[in-house]
């Protein structure tokens, strides 16, 4: 027991010296605390478009307060299809929606983020996986989101992490959660120049910054 106590003393001394040198100054700590306490907001330039989408589907829609550069969350005047060169927005007859934001440049890479909502539906949808075997095409029904890898929590949202996904979310890491009887997701493509860890960091930041907008009927 004495040896353990003596071993810890130098660490304690280092911590005290670091604090005394201003590494953890009270003013800096207050700034960090204030920043964390600020509730994210849907950017004013984007809010009307996302509110229109919420009105169209008649359910909660999550507006992103932050997106990885150079993506923008400004949907454009037509929430059915999005603006040319901007996010693509599709709404199905069952009121589920997909907002796909992508940027790509040859020899540089790609940044691609999807936000989905399935109002009134908790079950993961089914996709069709196609595969060629000995020159024959086979089609197999599979969950659109699969290979769950634990959960993450940000600002009251607890999401399941999926790493094997289909259709527009192929090769994406995807976070899925439930809200008011609906299923919601945010995903990002693992593509150069982004690594898996960078995509996960982006997804945490996006999940933390999501702002729920209720429909105005």
MIMIMI-22183 format. One record per atom (N, C-alpha, C, O): residue in one letter; x, y, z. Coordinates in steps of 0.05 Angstrom, whole numbers, padded with zeros to 5 digits, always signed. Each point is the difference from the previous one (the first is absolute). Last residue first. Layout:
// residues N
aXYZ
...
END
This chain:
// residues 217
x-00983+00448-00779
x-00022-00008-00018
x-00022+00020+00001
x-00020-00004-00014
x+00127-00010+00037
x-00020+00020+00005
x-00022-00004-00020
x+00001+00008-00023
x+00081-00076+00068
x-00016+00011-00022
x-00019+00021+00009
x-00011-00001+00022
x+00106-00016+00027
x-00026-00012-00001
x-00016+00012-00023
x+00003+00024-00006
x+00107-00039+00028
x-00021+00019-00009
x-00026-00014-00002
x-00002-00020-00014
x+00106+00004+00063
x-00026-00010-00009
x-00019+00022-00006
x-00003+00019+00015
x+00114-00027-00020
x-00022+00017+00012
x-00027-00011-00010
x-00005+00002-00024
x+00117-00036+00035
x-00026-00002-00013
x-00021+00016+00015
x-00002-00001+00025
x+00100-00013-00003
x-00010+00025-00010
x-00027-00001-00014
x-00010+00020-00010
x+00060-00097+00046
x-00002+00020+00022
x-00014+00026-00009
x-00014+00012+00016
x+00033-00078-00080
x-00021-00010+00018
x-00004+00020+00022
x-00023+00006+00008
x+00094+00011-00067
x-00026+00004-00013
x-00023-00008+00019
x-00020+00014+00002
x+00107-00031+00027
x-00004+00028-00001
x-00027+00007-00012
x-00015+00018+00009
x+00043-00107-00009
x-00005+00008+00027
x-00007+00030+00001
x-00018+00008+00014
x+00045-00043-00096
x-00027-00009+00007
x-00007+00007+00029
x-00022+00008+00005
x+00110+00010-00037
x-00020+00017-00013
x-00028-00007+00008
x-00016+00017+00005
x+00085-00073+00025
x+00002+00026+00013
x-00020+00020-00011
x-00013+00014+00014
x+00022-00097-00057
x-00013-00004+00026
x+00000+00027+00015
x-00020+00007+00013
x+00068-00009-00093
x-00029-00001-00005
x-00016-00003+00026
x-00020+00013+00004
x+00114-00017+00000
x-00009+00028-00007
x-00030+00000-00005
x-00013+00019+00008
x+00054-00102+00007
x+00000+00015+00025
x-00010+00029-00005
x-00013+00012+00016
x+00024-00070-00092
x-00022-00008+00018
x-00001+00017+00025
x-00022+00009+00007
x+00066+00041-00087
x+00004-00026+00012
x-00024-00007+00017
x-00017+00016+00005
x+00032+00056-00093
x-00009-00006+00027
x+00006-00029+00008
x-00002-00018-00017
x+00013+00073-00069
x+00023-00002+00018
x-00007-00008+00028
x+00017+00002+00018
x-00054-00058-00078
x+00022+00019+00001
x-00010+00029-00003
x-00017+00004-00017
x-00052-00073+00058
x+00013+00003-00026
x+00023+00020+00003
x-00001+00018+00018
x-00088-00062+00034
x+00028-00002+00005
x+00015+00000-00027
x+00001-00020-00014
x-00101+00064+00041
x+00016-00018-00017
x+00029+00000+00009
x+00012+00021+00005
x-00101+00001+00058
x+00020+00012-00016
x+00017-00021-00014
x+00007-00021+00012
x-00111+00041+00044
x+00022-00017-00008
x+00020+00016-00017
x-00006+00021-00011
x-00090-00023+00080
x+00020+00018-00013
x+00023-00018-00007
x+00008-00017+00016
x-00122+00002+00012
x+00028-00007-00004
x+00017+00023-00010
x-00010+00019-00013
x-00093-00057+00062
x+00016+00022-00012
x+00029-00009-00003
x+00009-00016+00017
x-00120-00019+00005
x+00028-00008-00003
x+00015+00022-00015
x-00009+00009-00021
x-00087-00007+00086
x+00013+00000-00026
x+00029-00008+00001
x+00012+00001+00022
x-00077+00016+00052
x-00010-00021-00016
x+00011-00002-00028
x-00010-00014-00017
x+00041+00080+00081
x-00028+00003-00004
x-00012-00021-00019
x-00015+00007-00018
x+00113-00017+00016
x-00011+00024+00011
x-00029+00002-00007
x-00008+00000-00023
x+00107-00067+00018
x-00029+00003-00001
x-00009+00026+00013
x+00012+00009+00019
x+00084-00042-00074
x-00013+00003+00026
x-00030+00003-00005
x-00009+00004-00022
x+00116-00025-00028
x-00029-00001-00001
x-00012+00001+00028
x+00010-00011+00019
x+00087+00027-00085
x-00012+00001+00027
x-00030+00001-00003
x-00011+00016-00015
x+00099-00050-00052
x-00027+00011+00004
x-00008-00001+00029
x+00005-00020+00014
x+00080+00015-00095
x-00005-00006+00029
x-00026+00015+00006
x-00003+00023-00007
x+00028-00057-00095
x-00003+00021+00020
x+00001-00012+00028
x-00007-00024+00004
x+00005-00021-00093
x+00027+00009+00009
x-00001+00023+00019
x+00020+00014+00004
x-00111-00023-00047
x+00021-00020-00005
x+00028+00012+00006
x+00006+00022-00008
x-00098+00019+00010
x+00017-00001+00023
x+00022-00021-00002
x+00014-00007+00019
x-00084+00021-00084
x+00014+00025+00002
x+00019+00001+00023
x+00017+00018+00001
x-00043-00114-00018
x-00011+00022-00016
x+00017+00026+00003
x+00024-00001-00003
x-00010-00066+00084
x-00007-00004-00028
x-00009+00026-00014
x-00003+00021+00013
x+00072-00059+00077
x-00025+00013-00008
x-00004-00002-00031
x+00019-00006-00014
x+00043-00020+00107
x-00006-00013-00026
x-00027+00010-00009
x-00021-00009+00011
x+00057+00039+00072
x+00023+00003-00019
x-00004-00015-00026
x+00017+00003-00018
x-00071+00048+00110
x-00001-00022-00020
x+00022+00005-00020
x+00005+00022-00009
x-00040+00011+00115
x+00019+00003-00021
x-00001-00024-00019
x+00002-00023+00009
x-00078+00074+00059
x+00015-00025-00005
x+00018+00005-00024
x-00008+00012-00020
x-00030+00064+00094
x-00001-00011-00027
x+00016-00026-00001
x+00021-00003+00014
x-00070+00081+00054
x+00016-00024+00001
x-00004-00015-00026
x-00021-00010-00006
x+00007+00116+00045
x-00005-00019-00021
x+00018-00024+00003
x+00025+00003+00000
x-00021+00074+00058
x-00025-00014+00004
x-00007-00019-00022
x-00020-00015+00003
x+00102+00067-00006
x-00022+00018+00006
x-00027-00014+00001
x-00019+00009-00011
x+00087-00075-00018
x+00006+00028-00003
x-00025+00016+00005
x-00020-00003-00014
x+00065-00106+00015
x-00020+00019+00010
x+00010+00028-00002
x+00023+00006+00008
x-00009-00116-00050
x+00012+00026+00007
x-00022+00019+00009
x-00023-00003-00009
x+00043-00113-00007
x-00017+00024+00000
x+00017+00025+00008
x+00020-00003+00013
x-00001-00102-00064
x-00002+00015+00025
x-00017+00025-00003
x-00012+00004-00021
x+00029-00059-00056
x+00025+00001+00014
x-00002+00018+00025
x+00017+00017+00005
x-00078-00077-00088
x+00000+00020+00022
x+00026-00002+00016
x+00009-00022+00007
x-00045-00013-00101
x+00025-00002+00014
x+00003+00021+00022
x+00017+00018-00001
x-00087+00008-00075
x+00007-00026+00013
x+00028+00002+00013
x+00013+00021-00002
x-00101+00028-00059
x+00021+00007+00019
x+00006-00024+00016
x-00017-00013+00012
x-00045+00002-00079
x+00015+00023-00012
x+00022+00009+00018
x+00020+00011-00010
x-00055-00114+00006
x-00005+00026+00014
x+00016+00022-00013
x+00023-00003-00007
x-00049-00077-00057
x+00017+00004+00023
x-00008+00026+00015
x-00013+00017-00013
x-00014-00092-00075
x-00009+00020+00018
x+00018+00002+00025
x+00005-00021+00013
x+00026-00011-00113
x-00006-00009+00027
x-00010+00023+00017
x+00013+00020+00002
x+00014-00058-00110
x-00011+00023+00016
x-00010-00011+00026
x-00017-00018+00002
x+00089-00011-00089
x-00018-00008+00021
x-00008+00025+00016
x+00016+00018+00004
x+00030-00050-00106
x-00008+00021+00019
x-00019-00010+00020
x-00021-00012-00006
x+00102-00038-00054
x-00029+00001+00006
x-00006+00021+00021
x+00013+00001+00020
x+00076-00031-00053
x-00014+00013-00021
x-00030+00003+00004
x-00014+00010-00018
x+00071-00047+00085
x+00003-00016-00024
x-00017+00011-00023
x-00012-00015-00015
x-00011+00068+00090
x+00014-00024+00007
x+00000-00019-00024
x-00022-00009-00009
x-00003+00118+00045
x+00004-00018-00023
x+00017-00023+00009
x+00021+00003+00012
x-00093+00069+00040
x+00026-00012-00001
x+00002-00019-00024
x-00019-00014-00006
x-00046+00094+00066
x+00005-00014-00025
x+00028-00010+00000
x+00019+00014+00008
x-00098+00019+00068
x+00028-00002-00006
x+00004-00017-00025
x-00010-00023-00001
x-00073+00084+00046
x+00006-00024-00016
x+00030+00001-00007
x+00009+00019-00014
x-00068+00021+00104
x+00011+00006-00026
x+00006-00026-00015
x-00001-00021+00012
x-00064+00060+00077
x+00013-00022-00014
x+00010+00010-00027
x-00014+00014-00015
x-00003+00041+00115
x-00011-00008-00026
x+00017-00022-00013
x+00023-00005+00008
x-00036+00022+00100
x+00019+00006-00022
x-00012-00010-00026
x-00009-00022-00002
x-00056+00052+00083
x+00015-00023-00010
x+00019+00009-00023
x-00007+00017-00016
x-00058+00041+00060
x+00023-00005+00018
x+00019-00022-00012
x+00023-00001+00007
x-00101+00080-00041
x+00011-00027-00005
x+00025-00003+00018
x+00018+00016-00001
x-00072+00065-00010
x-00019-00021+00006
x+00010-00028-00005
x-00015-00019-00002
x+00072+00092-00046
x-00021+00006+00019
x-00020-00023+00003
x-00008-00012-00019
x+00109+00022-00015
x-00022-00019-00006
x-00022+00005+00021
x-00003-00016+00019
x+00099+00067-00062
x-00021-00001+00020
x-00021-00019-00010
x-00008+00001-00023
x+00121+00033+00004
x-00025-00013-00007
x-00020+00002+00023
x+00007+00004+00023
x+00092+00037-00069
x-00018+00002+00023
x-00026-00013-00009
x-00012+00008-00020
x+00123-00009-00016
x-00029-00005-00003
x-00015+00004+00026
x+00010-00008+00021
x+00092+00036-00074
x-00016-00004+00024
x-00029-00004-00007
x-00011+00015-00017
x+00119-00009-00027
x-00028-00007-00005
x-00015-00006+00026
x+00008-00019+00014
x+00089+00054-00068
x-00013+00003+00026
x-00030-00005-00006
x-00012+00015-00015
x+00114-00036-00039
x-00029+00002+00001
x-00009+00004+00029
x+00011-00012+00019
x+00086+00026-00086
x-00016-00017+00018
x-00029+00007-00001
x-00010+00013-00018
x+00096+00011-00036
x-00002+00012+00026
x-00015-00017+00020
x+00009-00006+00022
x+00005-00011-00119
x+00026+00001+00013
x+00000+00012+00028
x+00021+00002+00013
x-00107+00023-00065
x+00020-00020-00010
x+00027+00004+00014
x+00009+00023+00004
x-00102+00002+00044
x+00019+00014-00018
x+00022-00021-00008
x+00011-00013+00017
x-00116+00027+00038
x+00021-00017-00010
x+00018+00016-00019
x-00010+00018-00014
x-00081-00017+00091
x+00020+00016-00014
x+00022-00019-00009
x+00009-00017+00015
x-00119+00015+00030
x+00025-00012-00010
x+00017+00021-00015
x-00010+00018-00012
x-00086-00045+00073
x+00018+00022-00005
x+00027-00011-00008
x+00013-00014+00016
x-00124-00016-00003
x+00027-00010-00007
x+00017+00025-00008
x-00006+00014-00018
x-00091-00046+00070
x+00015+00024-00008
x+00029-00009-00004
x+00014-00008+00019
x-00116-00043-00012
x+00029-00002-00001
x+00011+00027-00009
x-00008+00010-00021
x-00091-00057+00067
x+00015+00019-00016
x+00030-00006+00001
x+00010-00013+00018
x-00122-00025+00000
x+00028-00003+00007
x+00016+00018-00019
x-00009+00006-00022
x-00087-00019+00017
x+00011+00024+00014
x+00028-00004+00010
x+00011+00017+00015
x-00065-00075-00073
x-00004-00006+00028
x+00011+00022+00018
x+00001-00004+00025
x+00009+00009-00120
x-00029+00001+00006
x-00006-00006+00030
x-00020+00009+00011
x+00117+00033-00033
x-00016-00023-00010
x-00030+00003+00008
x-00007+00017+00016
x+00095+00053-00036
x-00021-00007+00020
x-00018-00021-00013
x-00010+00003-00022
x+00115+00047+00009
x-00022-00016-00011
x-00018-00007+00023
x+00008-00007+00022
x+00081+00077-00052
x-00021-00007+00020
x-00021-00017-00014
x-00011+00009-00020
x+00120+00030+00010
x-00022-00013-00014
x-00020-00010+00021
x+00008-00013+00019
x+00069+00098-00017
x-00011-00025+00011
x-00023-00010-00018
x-00016+00015-00010
x+00073+00048-00046
x-00001+00000+00029
x-00012-00027+00010
x+00001-00019-00015
x+00010+00045-00078
x+00026+00002+00012
x+00000-00001+00030
x+00021+00000+00013
x-00110+00028-00052
x+00020-00011-00017
x+00028+00004+00012
x+00007+00022+00008
x-00090-00029+00059
x+00010+00019-00020
x+00022-00014-00017
x+00013-00018+00010
x-00098-00036+00037
x+00024+00015+00007
x+00010+00017-00023
x-00009-00003-00023
x-00073-00057+00032
x+00023-00008-00015
x+00026+00014+00008
x+00022-00010-00007
x-00108+00024+00049
x-00004-00027-00011
x+00025-00010-00013
x+00005-00024+00000
x-00016+00112+00039
x+00008-00020+00019
x-00006-00029-00010
x+00008-00019+00013
x+00013+00119-00056
x-00017-00024-00005
x+00009-00022+00018
x+00019-00014-00006
x+00027+00099+00007
x-00029+00006+00001
x-00018-00024-00003
x-00023+00001+00009
x+00122-00013+00036
x-00011+00013-00024
x-00030+00003+00001
x-00013-00009+00019
x+00081-00027+00048
x-00013-00019-00018
x-00009+00014-00026
x-00003-00014-00021
x+00084+00025+00096
x-00021+00017-00012
x-00013-00016-00023
x+00013-00005-00020
x+00063-00020+00079
x-00027-00011+00006
x-00022+00017-00011
x-00023-00003+00008
x+00132-00020-00037
x-00018+00020+00010
x-00028-00013+00004
x-00007-00019-00014
x+00122-00011+00004
x-00029-00004-00004
x-00016+00023+00011
x+00009+00014+00018
x+00092-00036-00029
x-00013+00025-00007
x-00030-00003-00003
x-00013+00016-00015
x+00053-00046+00096
x+00006+00017-00023
x+00006-00017-00024
x+00013-00021+00003
x-00078-00012+00078
x+00028+00001-00008
x+00004+00016-00025
x-00016-00002-00019
x-00064+00026+00086
x+00006-00020-00020
x+00030+00001-00007
x+00012+00022+00001
x-00093+00017+00077
x+00028-00002-00010
x+00002-00022-00019
x-00012-00022+00003
x-00070+00042+00035
x+00012+00027+00006
x+00029+00001-00010
x+00012+00021-00002
x-00101-00081-00032
x+00027-00001+00009
x+00011+00029+00005
x-00001+00017-00017
x-00102-00059+00024
x+00016+00019-00015
x+00029-00002+00011
x+00003+00002+00024
x-00092-00071-00022
x+00024+00009+00013
x+00017+00018-00018
x+00010-00010-00021
x-00121-00015+00032
x+00023-00001-00018
x+00024+00011+00015
x-00003+00020+00014
x-00105-00060+00008
x+00025+00013+00008
x+00021-00004-00022
x+00002-00021-00012
x-00100+00018-00025
x+00013-00013+00023
x+00026+00015+00006
x+00008+00019-00014
x-00067-00011-00066
x-00018+00000+00023
x+00012-00013+00025
x-00015-00012+00015
x+00050+00032-00109
x-00003-00027+00010
x-00018-00003+00024
x-00008-00022+00008
x+00022+00108-00047
x-00007-00018-00022
x-00004-00029+00009
x-00019-00013-00008
x+00050+00082+00068
x-00029+00004-00007
x-00009-00020-00021
x-00022-00010+00001
x+00113+00012+00020
x-00015-00011+00023
x-00030+00003-00005
x-00015-00019+00006
x+00072+00057-00069
x+00002-00029-00002
x-00016-00012+00023
x-00014-00020-00004
x+00022+00113+00004
x-00018-00009-00022
x+00001-00030-00002
x-00021-00013-00005
x+00081+00051+00064
x-00027+00002+00011
x-00020-00009-00021
x-00020-00013+00006
x+00109+00019-00032
x-00004-00024+00017
x-00028+00001+00013
x-00012-00021+00004
x+00037+00096-00056
x-00001-00024-00017
x-00006-00025+00016
x-00016-00017-00007
x+00030+00099+00053
x-00026+00000-00014
x-00003-00025-00017
x-00021-00012-00001
x+00105+00027+00048
x-00023-00008+00017
x-00026-00002-00016
x-00016-00019+00004
x+00109+00047-00031
x-00010-00026-00007
x-00027-00006+00012
x-00015-00017-00011
x+00065+00098+00026
x-00001-00003-00030
x-00012-00026-00008
x-00009-00003-00023
x+00025+00022+00116
x-00022+00016-00011
x-00003-00003-00030
x-00022+00000-00010
x+00063-00079+00073
x+00008+00026-00012
x-00023+00014-00014
x-00016-00012-00013
x+00003-00052+00097
x-00001-00004-00029
x+00008+00027-00013
x-00014+00020+00005
x+00051-00045+00093
x-00024+00011-00014
x+00003-00006-00030
x+00022-00002-00011
x+00019-00033+00117
x+00003+00005-00029
x-00026+00010-00012
x-00022-00006+00010
x+00052+00025+00093
x-00016-00019-00016
x+00004+00005-00030
x-00001+00024-00008
x+00070-00005+00093
x-00016+00013-00021
x-00015-00022-00016
x+00012-00019-00010
x+00052+00001+00080
x-00027+00004+00009
x-00018+00012-00021
x-00024+00000+00002
x+00119-00016-00014
x-00015-00025+00001
x-00029+00004+00007
x-00017-00016-00007
x+00074+00092+00007
x-00003-00011-00028
x-00016-00026+00000
x-00018-00004-00017
x+00040+00043+00100
x-00020+00015-00013
x-00005-00010-00028
x-00023-00003-00009
x+00093-00036+00058
x-00026-00007+00012
x-00023+00015-00014
x-00021-00012-00005
x+00110+00032-00020
x-00007-00026-00009
x-00028-00008+00010
x-00016-00012-00015
x+00052+00093+00047
x-00006+00002-00029
x-00009-00027-00011
x-00020-00001-00015
x+00051+00004+00104
x-00026+00012-00003
x-00009+00002-00029
x-00023-00004-00007
x+00110-00026+00026
x-00020-00020+00008
x-00028+00010-00003
x-00018-00014-00009
x+00089+00074-00005
x-00002-00019-00022
x-00021-00021+00006
x-00015-00008-00018
x+00035+00069+00086
x-00014+00013-00022
x-00004-00018-00023
x-00021+00000-00013
x+00071-00031+00088
x-00028+00002+00006
x-00016+00013-00023
x-00022-00009-00007
x+00114-00046-00014
x-00008+00025+00013
x-00030+00002+00004
x-00015-00011-00017
x+00087-00061-00006
x-00028-00003+00004
x-00011+00025+00014
x-00012-00003+00021
x+00102+00000-00048
x-00011-00020-00019
x-00029-00004+00003
x-00014-00007-00019
x+00079+00066+00070
x-00022+00010-00016
x-00011-00019-00020
x-00017+00007-00017
x+00085-00019+00088
x+00011+00013-00024
x-00021+00010-00019
x+00006+00011-00021
x-00026-00060+00102
x+00012+00025+00008
x+00011+00015-00024
x+00002+00025+00001
x-00037-00112-00011
x-00022+00018+00006
x+00011+00028+00006
x-00012+00020-00007
x+00074-00088-00008
x-00014+00006-00025
x-00022+00020+00005
x-00004+00019-00015
x+00050-00053+00090
x+00017+00018-00015
x-00014+00009-00026
x+00000+00024-00007
x-00042-00090+00060
x-00001+00026+00013
x+00017+00021-00015
x-00008+00023-00002
x+00009-00112-00029
x-00027+00011-00004
x-00002+00028+00012
x-00011+00019-00012
x+00089-00070+00028
x-00001+00009-00028
x-00027+00014-00006
x+00000+00021-00013
x+00011-00062+00097
x+00016+00024-00002
x+00000+00012-00028
x-00002+00024-00003
x-00041-00107+00018
x-00015+00022+00013
x+00015+00026-00002
x-00012+00021-00005
x+00056-00098-00024
x-00022+00007-00018
x-00016+00023+00010
x-00008+00018-00014
x+00077-00054+00069
x+00010+00016-00022
x-00021+00008-00020
x+00001+00022-00010
x-00027-00079+00084
x+00007+00027+00007
x+00011+00016-00023
x-00008+00023-00003
x-00016-00118+00002
x-00020+00019-00008
x+00008+00029+00005
x-00010+00018-00013
x+00063-00093+00041
x+00000+00001-00030
x-00020+00021-00010
x+00005+00011-00021
x+00001-00031+00114
x+00024+00015-00009
x+00000+00003-00030
x+00009+00020-00011
x-00077-00073+00050
x-00003+00028+00007
x+00023+00017-00010
x-00004+00022-00010
x+00008-00115-00001
x-00020+00011-00017
x-00003+00030+00005
x-00002+00016-00018
x+00058-00066+00075
x+00013+00003-00027
x-00020+00014-00019
x+00008+00017-00016
x-00039-00042+00102
x+00018+00023+00001
x+00012+00006-00027
x+00003+00023-00008
x-00055-00101+00019
x-00017+00024+00000
x+00017+00025+00000
x-00006+00019-00014
END
